[in-house]
Amino acid sequence: MMASTDQPVYIGRTNSISAFVDDTSGGHRRSVSAIPTSRFAVDNTGKSQPPPRPPRSPQPVAGVGMASNMDRISDSSLKGKSASTNTAASSQHSSLSAPAPRPRYDRSLRRARKPRSQYPRGGTESHVEYILVASFDIDRGPIMEHQYPVAITGDEHMLAELMLPDQAHVRTQDWTVFFLHKDSSQEEDEAERRAKEERRARRRRRRDRAKGIIHESDDEDDDEGDFDDDWDDNESTESEPEGGEGAPLVYVLNLVNTKQDKTVKRGAVVKAMAICTRHPFLHIYKPLLLLALEEYFKSPAPETLSMLFDAVNEMDLSLMPKLSLLERGLLQASDNKDLFVEKFERMIQARIAEETGDDVADQPLDASRDPPKRPGIYRTGTKAHIETQATYAVPRDTHEFESKVMYKGIPIPIKVPVAVMPETVGDFSLIKLIQNFSDAHAKSPQTFPLHPHLTTNGPTTHPIIVLINALLTQKRVIFLGHNMPSGEVAEAVLAACALVSGGILRGFTRHAFPYTDLTKIDDLLNVPGFIAGVTNPTFELHPEWWDILCDIPSGKIKISSKIEAAPITEGLVYFQQQNPTYANLINGTSSSSSSSSSAGDLTGDAAFMADILKSISTRAGERVVRAKWREWVLKFTRIAAAFEETVFGASALYVGSDESETNVAAGVSSGHGYVWVDEATKAKELAGNVTRIEGWRNTRSYYSFIQDVAQLYTVRPLKGLDLAHLHDRLRSQRLTPTQSKEIYDALAKYVHTYDEICLLLSVAPESHAGLFYVALGLFHKDRDVRIKTAELLDRIAEHEAGQHWWRQLSRFEKLAYVRIKREAEQEKMKGENGLNGFTPVDTKRIS
């Protein structure tokens, strides 16, 4: 964004904004650049695997029938979890405790690959890049006192103003958050390019080795250690550019303190300290900022900043496992505190083996010696962990990695989120945001002026839906918190970005100003579709500055009288021509409130908001609410894809539609996209969403999502087979036995590897009945389907995440599973050859 390649610059600077607007304006259609396609490897255990399938479409795999499953049964040592010992004192809900017996399948289904650290030891990346200190001078105003380790060039006065928000002197403490745009240096770009070339070379060697071509430089350890490079090159992490819009952001957490001092002018000293980091989980530094700023008041010297800088950068996160995109989605959508606990176990075991030199994998097998004993691994805070004072322990909750920072000899506990999704910055509460604007609406319902993009349910559209529609259609949104701490205003902005993103869409935080003021209004208005937090009530008096104003204290949302009218688009006209019956149901075409209300809840938003508010009232928790909003955003993108296919014949939001003929030829159940009960329901829901979709189709997040879809397709475990579509058909449609047989056959045939099972679990979350609809195949009239479904459940039960989904199955379905296995045993006793892939039944498993 800037000509300089090594200086962070605040987004509000005019020279930065002009280049930014030209590049990412909503009306500018950028080309989609797909990354190189590579086949995702399925096993690193050295076991024989079925022949590789073509990269674009699933094909029948030889030897994946029931008889071939005999080769997949492992030895008896896999009967239970043996990853750790002395775990009796662990939590009773921990999967470190002895689990119920499971089917014994290929170890590769249970263990994906050798775990790797998100932040390995010896890495060059710093947790914190800069520490800033600003103060308020009675004569000069906000000034920058210190910058460590080097000075941030640019407009220091503007940074100081951001660090000292309006009315900061009337409060003893206040927090602010803002973002800096810093282009990567030439050295960093070159290092990243070399790293990518090395990863591509390793993948080429793997493919050559699979073909029988051996290179002299081949190294098995190197191949195994980088098994998931295909995911790493393409998945979205906090260290990668957001939607191709530029270098990653630098997130700034700022603390302002006011100390009363009668010896100085105005009777108070106001100072602010800020931490600048690339990590979006910047809220973890709050306890350290509190201590460090207090220390700075006592000793205002660079040595105080140096002590903090060294302490935070020595924080050890090397035992936090790196999760793939699918694994991160599963972890975020689940409340299970034991999900992927095995990855933490293996990270600790590898560390202990490294420190003691007792790496079992590197030692030759000696039958005359007893196998080496693994040290006990316990959960943090358990009695056994406290008694043994073990150096390493598994976190209480796998959603958070527990570490500590030694500051002035005091260990400060830190909890770092393991799975961070795009557009999720800092610590905020969606529940707080939703309640704030819902409670006021419940007491005194708002009536909004009709706008096609915003009031998708007519004039009585829920305020939260109006806010979401405004963000989706790239409107200018202001959060006003008069007489409120700037930290609370910034929190509302961050929550709104996460709400509309759902971890799926991008382009919101890059254009967000968690806190700004009147002095930067000119720069702010140069940013299309901004999301800003302010405390000055002057903004409310200028409706030409914003499209939507969210007044936090009153809980009211206002639509600007100066908002630009929604244009009539080709998609809207085509849909009306193709569906004349539903043309009058499209919101925004009539100014009559009665016509809008007579259409009913076409979008389903009213029912959705009722479900969200019910979840909040029953104390379901923040993670549940976030998961529900993620599902809403995902549903919206799938409906948008269906709309484009209906109106234009094809959609840029779906890759693989040209493979339906290949699927039919291969005997795979065809179909993709969102599933409706019938065509009439589909037409009504599209009519309710058409204006919102058309407003979204010309925004930054839309074009970024197209890029993400193209990139993710290249690394998706199953190409040409839409598992979400198949599962939705089982869940929402009345299928004939033949139709359901096709779906169950496809699931059983193509869901085998670790990542394929992850993909299946992601479309059947625990919050939506989990494996219930998959397990209904146990009751199919076709015996073949029942057996294949039981085999599929066997594979899922041996999966690291799937074992938790298996435990959620009802006793009724588990009894059916046991019955099918008994039938297979009886057939074997009658002289049939083989067990059809089953192990002897264990009735304890249904308990």
N, C-alpha and C positions, 0 to 999 in steps of 0.2 A: 504494500500500500504506500510505503514511503520510499523516497529515493535512497535513503540511508538503509543499510542492511544490518546494522547492529545497534540501533537505538530504538527503545520502546517509545511509542508516541500515543498519547490519548486520542481516542477516536474522534473527539470533538474538534480537533484541529482542522482548519479549513483546507489546508493543502492535502491532508489525508482524506478528507471527506470527498473532495471533487473526484479524485481517481476512483474512490470506492463506489460512488454513485454511478459513474459511467460504466463500471464493470458489472454491477449487480442490480441494475434497475429492473423493476418487475417486468417491464415490457421487452427486455432484451432476452431473446431465446438463445441460450448457449448450447453448443454442441455437446453431446454426451460422449465422453471418452471412456471406453471400457478397458479394463486392465487385462493383462494376459491370462488366458484360460489355462488352468492346470487341474489335473485330476487329483482329488483329495484321497490320499492313501488311507487304507482301511485297517491295516494291522502292522504292528512292529514287533510282534512276538516271534516271528520266524516260522509260524505255523502255515500249513498249506491253506490257500484261500481259493475261492471260486474264481474262474477266469474274470478279468476286469471287464466292466461294462463300458459301452461307448459313453463318451462324456456328455452327450446331449440328450439321450433318451434311454430310459431303462429297458433292458432286453432280458429275455429269459436266461436265468443263470443255471448252467449245468450243475447237477449234483447238489441242489439245495432242497431236495425233497426230504421226506421223513427219514428215509434210509440213510441219507448222507449225514443226518444229524448225529448218527452214532459216532462219527469222527470228531464231532464237536464236543463230546463229553470229556471233561477233564478228570484228573485223578481225584481221589477221595480227600486230598488235602484242601480242596476248595469247598468242602461242605459248609463251613462257617467262616466267618471273618477271622483271619489270623494276623491282621496287620499290626496288632499290638498285644502286649501282655499286661497282666496285672491291671485289668480294667474294671475289676469288680466295683471299685469305688467311684466309677464314673457316674454321670447322670443317668437316671433310668430311661430317659428319652434319647440318650446318645446312641448312635450306631456303633460306638466303640464298645458298647456292651454286647454280650453274646446274643446274636439275633436268632430268629426262628430259622429252621433249616430251609434251604432253597434248592431249586434244581441246580445241577452242576453243569454249567455250559462253558464254552470257550472263555478263557480268562480275558481275552481281548475285548469281550463285550462289557466286562466289568471295569477294567482298567483301560482308560482311553489311550494314554501315552505317558511317557515320562514327564512329570510335572516340571514346569519352569516358573521362575519367579517373575513377578511384575517389575520388581526393582532389584535386580541381582546385585550381589556384593561386588564391589569394584567397578560399578557403573559410573559413567562420567556425568550423568544427569544429576543436578542438584535439586533437592526438594524445594528450596527457597533460593531465588535468584537475587533479590534485592531487599534491603530493609531501609525504610525512609522515616525521617522524623521531621515534622513541621510544627510551627508554633505561631501564635498570633501576637503580632507586635502592634502596640497601640498607635504607633506613627506610620508604619509601613504596611499594616494589614498582615495577611497570611504570608509567611516566609518559610522556605525550606532550610532547616538547620543542618541536617546530616543525611548523607546517602552512602550506603555501604553495600557491597565492597567497592563499587565504583559509582561515579555520578551518572545519573540518568539525564542526558542532555535533552534539550527541547525546551518547552515552556514550563519551567519549574514553578512559576507563579500559579499557573493553572492547576498543576498537581497539588500545590499547597492549598489552593481554594477547595479542591475536592476533598482533601484530608480534613478540612475544618469547615463543616457544613454550617448552614444558617442556624442561628440560635443555639449553637453548641455550647456557648458560655452559660446558658440558663440551666444546663443539665450537668450533673457531675460526671456522667459517662455516656458515650454514644458510639455506635458501631456504624460503619459505612462499607459498602462494597462497590468497586468500580473496576473497569477492564481497561487494559492497555493493549495496543496492537504493536507487536514487535516482529519485524521480518527476520527470518532466519538468516544467519551469516553464510557466506560462500563456503566456509569450512564445514559447517553443519550440513549444507546441501550435498557437498562432495562425500562426506562420511555416510550419509543416508543412501546416496547413490551406490557407493561401494558395497554397503551392507545388502542392498536389494540384489545387486549382481551376484554376490556370494550365495544368497538364498536361492536365486534362480539356478545357479550352477549346481547346488546340492540337489535341487528337485530334478534337474536333468540327469544327474548321476543315479538318482533313485529310479527314474523311468528306464534308464539304460540297464540298470541291474535287474529290473523286472523282466527285461527282454533277454537277459543272459549276457549282456555286454558288461564286462568288468574292467574298470579303470585302475591303473596302478595307484592312484591317489585316493581310492575309495577307503573310507573309514566307517566301520559299522557304528561306532559310538557317535560319530558326527551325524550320521543319518538318523539315528534314533533320537538324539537330542533335539533335532530340528524337525521333528515329525509334523508339527503343526504350522510350518512356515506358510503353507497355502492360506491358512486363516490369518496369520499375522500380517501378511502383506496387505490384506484387504479389509480386515475388520476395523471398526471405528473405536479408537481409544482416545483418551484425553490428550495424547501427544501427537495426534494426527490433524491435518487441516480439516476444518469443518466444512463439508460440502464443497470442497474445492474453492473456497472463497478467499484463501490466503493463509498466512502463517497462523499457528495456534495462538490463542489469546493468552495474555498474562493476567491472572486474576489477582486482585488486590484486596486484602482484608485490612481495614483501618480501624483503629481504636482512638477515641478522643477522650481525654480526661481534663477536668477543670478542678484546680486546687485553689481554695480560698487563701489569699495572702494580702494582708492589709498594707504591707510594705511596698506593693507595686501599684501602678496606676490601674484603675477600675477594680482593684481589690481582688484580682484573681489571675492565675496563670493557666493558660490553655495550651496544651501540647497534644500532638497526635503521632502515633507510630503505626506504620503500615508494613505488612509482609507481602511481597510480590512472588507469586508461584505459578507454575504451569499446571499444578494439580487442581482440578475443580473442587476437590473436597477441602477447600481452604478453611472451613469452619473448625478443623481439628486444631488450628493454631490459636484459638481464642484464649485458652488458659495461659499459654506462654506469653501472649501479648499483654495480658493483664499483669503478669509478674514483671515482664521486661520494661513496660512503661513506668510501672511503679519504681523500678530500679533506676530508670533514666531520670526521673524527677530528683532522685538522690545524687546521681552521678551522671550529669549530662555530657558524656564523652563518647568518642567513637569506640572505645574499648567495651562499653556496655552493649553496643550493637554487634560488635565482633563476637562477644560471648553468646548472644542469642543466635547469630548466624551459624556459628560452629555447632551449637547444640542441636538445632533443628535439622541441619544437614547430616548430622551423625545418627539420626534416627534410622533404625534398622528395620526395613520392610522386606528383607530378602527372603523371608519364609512365607510371604503372601503369594499364593499360587496365581499364575496367569490363566485366566479362563477364556475359552473361545466365546464367540458372539452368542452361540446357542446356549452355552452353559451360563453365561451372564444373564440371558433372558430368563432361563429357568430359575436361577437363584433369586432374581428380583421379583418374580411372580409368585414365589413360594414363601410361606411363613415358617417352613421347616428349618429349625436351627441346626440340623445335622446334615443338610444337603451338601454334598461334595466334601464331607469331613475327611474322606479318604485322601483327598489331595493334600490337605494340611498334614495328615499323618505321614505321607510319603515324603513330603518336603522335610519334615523333622527327622525321619529315619535317614534320609540321604545326608542331612547335615551331621547327625551323630556319627554315621559311618565315615564321613569325611574327616571328622575331628579325631576319631579313634583309630582310623586306618583299617577298620574291620568291614570293608565293603564286601559283602557276601557274593555279590555278582562277579567280582574280580578274582575270587579265590577258586582254585580247582576243587572239584568234588572229591571228598575223601570219605568213603563209607566207614572207615575204621574209627572216625571221630564223630562225636556227637555234634549235631548242628548247633551253630552259635546261637545264643539266646539274645533276643532283641530286647533292648531296654524298654521299661514301661513308659507309655505315653498316656498322659492324663488330660482331662479337660481342665481349663483354668478355673481355679476357685474350688475344685473338689477337695474332699478330705485327703485323698491319696496324694494329690498334687501339693497340698500344703505340708503334709507330713514328710514327703520325700524331698521337698524343695528342689524339684526338677528344674533344670535350666530352661527347657523347652516344654511348651504345653499347647494343646489344641484350644482355639478360642471357644468360649461358651456358646457363641452364636456365629456360625460360619458366614453370616452376612457382614461381619465386622472383624477385621484383623486387629488384635490387641498388641500394641507396642508401647514404648515409653521413651521419653526424652529426658536426659539428665541435664538439668539446668541448675547451676550453682550447687551441685551435689544432691539435688532433690529429684527423685524420679517422678516425672509427670506422666500419668497414664494417658495414652492416645488410642482412640479407636478409629481405624481407617476403613471406609466402605470397600468391600472386596469387588463388587460389581457396580461400576459407574457407567450409566448410560449417557448418550449424547444429550446436551442441553440441560444437564442436571448439575447445577453449581451451588455449592454451599449447603447450609442446613436451613430448610424451610418446611412449612407445613401446608400441604394442599387442603387439609381439613380446616385449618384456620382461615384460609382464603375463601373456601366455599361457604363456610358458616357465616363469615362476615357479610357477604352479599346475599345469602339465602335467608338469613333471619330477618333482615329488614324487608325483604320481598314478601316473606310470609306474614309479617305484621301489617304491612301496607303495600299490597301488590302494585308494581309499577306498570304503567302503560307506555310503550315506546312508539315513537313515530315509525311507520313502516319503511323498511329499507330491505331490498331483496337479499343482500348479502348478510344482514345482521338478524333480522326478525324472521327466522325460518319457521317459527310457529305462530306467526301473527303478532299483534301488538302486545300480547301477554307472554311472549317468549321469556323464559327464565333468564335472569340477569347473567348467570354464569355462561349460559349458551350464547348470549349476546357477546360476552367477552371472548369466548372461544371463536365464534364466527369472525369477530374483528381481527383476532390474531391470525386466523387461517387465511383471511382475505387481505392481509397485509395493510391493515388500517393503522393510523397513528394513535397509539394508546398512551394515556397519561394516568398514573396512579398518584392521587393527591392526598397527602397526609398532613393537613394544617395542624400545627402545634403538636405534632407527633415526632418521636425520635426518628432520625433518618434511617436507622437500622431497620425499623419496622416497615418503612416504605420500601427499602431495598429488598427486604424479604418477600414482600408481596410481588414485586417485579420478577424475582427469581422463581417464585412459585408459579406465576402465570406462564413463564417460558417453559417450565417443566410440564405444566398442565397441557398446553397445546401440543407440545412435542411428543409426549408419551414415550420418549426414548426412541422414537421412530422418525419423526420429521426433524429437519434442521433449519438453521437460518434465523433463529430467534435471539439467542444470547449474544451473537455477534452484533446485533443491532439494538441491544438493550443498554439502557443507562440506569442502573439500579438507583443511582442518585445523581441529580444535576440541579442547576439553579438558573436564575434569570440571566446571569452573565453569559451563559452559553446557548441562549435561545437561537441565535442565528445559525450556529453550527448544528444544533439539534434539528432545525427545520430543513437542513440540507440532506438529512438521512430519510429515505423513504421507508415507511412502515416501522418507525421506531417504537420502542416500549420504554418509557421513562418513569422514574419516580421523583416526585418533587414535594416540597413542603410549603412553597410560597403560594398563597391563595390567588395571586394575580393570574395564574394560568387559567383559572376557571372563568375569568372575565374575557378571555380571548378564544372563543370557539374556533377561530380560523387557524389556531395552532394545533388543534387535535381533532380527531374523529370520534374517539370514545374517551370519556373522562370517568375514572373510577374513584369516587370519593370514599376513602377508607373509613373515616370516622362515622359518616352517616350510613354507609353500606349501600349507597345509591350509585347507579351507573347512568350516565347521560350520553345521548347521541348528539353530536354537534349539529347545530342548525346550518352550519356551513359545509357539511360533509358532501363529498362529490357523489353525484347520482351514479347508480350502477348502469353500465352500458348494456345495450342489447347485443348479445353475442351470437355467433353462428350456432354454437352448441345448443343454446336455449331455443333458437328458432327451429332448428332441425328436430329437437325433441318434441316441440309442440306440433310440428307437422306430422311426425311419426306417431304421436299419441294424442290425437285431438280430443279423446274422451277425458284425458287428465290435464288438458291445457289450462282449464280454469282452476285447477288445484294448485298450480305453481304459485308459491307465495310471492307477493310483491307485484303481481299483475293487477291486483285490485286494491283500491284504497278502503274498501269496506271491511270493517272488522268482522261483520257477520259472515261474510264469505270465507274469511280465513278460519274462523272458528268452526264453521260447518265442515271443513275439510278434515278435521280431527288431527290426531297426532301422527301425521304421515312420517315424520322423521324418527319417531320413537324417542325423541329427546326428553319429552315430559316424563315418560315412564322411566327413562334412564336416570334423570335427576331425582325422581322419587326413590329409586333404588339406592342411589348414592347417599341421599339424606337419611334413609333408613339404616344403611351401613354405619353412618356416622353416629346416629342416635343409639345404636346397639353396641357402640364402642368396638367396631370391627378392627380399627387400627389404621395407621397411615399407609402401611404397605398394601393393605387390601384396597384402599381407595386409589392408590397409584396404579395398582394392577387393573382396576376397572377402567380407569381413564386410558391406560395403554390399550386396552381392548377396544375402547370407543374410537380412538384414533386409528387403530388398525382396521376396524370395520369401515371407517370413513374412507380410507385409502382404497379398500377393496370395492366399495360401492362406487367410488370415483372411476376405478378401472372398468367396472361393469358399465357405467354410464358412457364412457368413451367407446367401448366396444359396441354398445347398442346404437349410439348416434353416428359414430365415425367408422365403424367396422373394425377398428383395431385400437389398442391402447398402448401408450408409452409406459404405463405403469405395470405392465405385465410382460415378462420375457418367457418365451417358450410356447406361445399359442400356435406356432407353426408345426408343432410336434404332435398334434392330436392324431393325424393319420398314422404316424409311426407308432403311437401308443395302441391304436386299434389293431394295427398289423401284428403287434407284439402280444396281443391279448390282454392289454392293461386297460382297466376302467378309465375311460377318457373323461375330460371335463376339467375345468379350472375356475377359479374365482369364487365370489361370494354366492351363497346358496339361499334362495327364497323358497317358500312353501309352494307357491304357484306364480304364474306370470302376472296375474292381477296384483298380487302383493308386491311383486318386483316393480311394476309400473308405478304404483302409488308411492313407494319409498323413493324411487328415482325422482318422481315429480316433487316430492318434498325436499329433496337434496339438490336439485338441479341448480338453483341460484347460488347456493353455497359452493358447490363444485366448480361452477363456472367462475366464481370469484377467486377460488384457490388456484385455478389452472394458469394464472398469469402472475404467480408470485415466486419469490426466491425459494421457499420451502418446496414448492412443486418441482422446480427444475433440479434442486438438490436431491429430491427423492427419486427422480428418474435416474440420476447418476448412481445413487445407492442401490437401486434395484438391479441395474446393469452389473455393478460390481459384485453384489452378493450372489447373483446368479452363477457367476463363474466359480464360486467356491461352495455352492449349495450341495449337500450330500446327494440329494436325489434331483435330477434334472428331468423335466418333462412329466413329473408326477406331483400333482398338487395335493399334499397330504391334508392340508386345511380344508380343501374342497371335499375330499372323500370323507373326512370326519364330520363335516357339517351335514353332508347328505345322510349319514347314519343318525345324526342328532336331530335333524329337523324335518326330514321327509319320510313319507310312508313308502317304503321300498318293497318290491316283490322279492321273493326268495332268490330269484336269479340275479336281480340287481344287487342285493346285499352280498350275494356270493362273490360277484366280481370284485367288490370293494375289499372284502376280507381276503380273497385270494391275492389281490395286489399288495395289501399290507403284509401278508405273510411271506410273499415272494421277495419283496424288495426292502423290507426293514430288517436288517441284520447287524450292520456295523454300529459302533459306538455313536457316531454322529447321526446316523439314520434314526437311531432310537431317540436321540436328543431332539431331532426334528419332529418326531411323532409326539413326544411328550410336550413339546412347545405348542402344539395345536390342540392338546387335550390337557389344559392346566388343571391343577387340583381344585381351583375355585369353580370350575365348570364340570364337575362330576368326574374329573380325571379319566380313568380308563373304563368307565362304566359302559360306554357305547361300544368300545372295542371288545370288551369282555362279553357283550351280548352275543358275539359269535359262538360262544360256548353252548348256546341254546338253538343254534341254527338247525333246520331240518336235515341239512346235508351233513353226513358224518365226516366227510373230508374237511368241510369248513370248521367243524368243531375241533378236529385234531390239529389243524393248522393254527387256529386261534390259540389253543393251549400251547403250542410250540412258540408262538409269538410272545405269549405271556411269560413263558419260561425265559426267553431272551431278555425281556424287559425286567424281570425280577433279578437277573444277574447284573443288571446295569447299575452303575453308581447312583444315578438319580432315579432310575426306574424302580429300584427296590422300594423307595418311599411311595411311589404311585401304587405299587402292588399292595402295600400294606393298607391302602385306603379302600381297596375293593371290599364289597360287602361280603358277609359270610355266605350269603346265598350263592354268589358267583364263585367263591372259593370252593364251596361244596361241589358245584358243577365241574370245576376244574379237576378236583380229586376223582370224581366219578368217571370222567373221561380217561384219566390215567389208569384207573382200575380196569376199565374195559380193555385198554391196551395190554395190560398185564395178563388178563384172562385169555386174550387172543394168543399171546405168546405161549402160555401154558398149553393151549390147544395145539401147538405145533407150528404157529406162524414164525417166519424167519425175521428176527429183529424186534426191537421195541418201538419201532416207528419214531425213534428219536427221544423217547421218554426214559426217565430214571424211575426206580421203584417209588411208589407213592408213599408219602409221609403225611399221615393225617394230622400231625402236630402243626403242620403249616397253616391250617385254617383256624387255629386258635388265636 
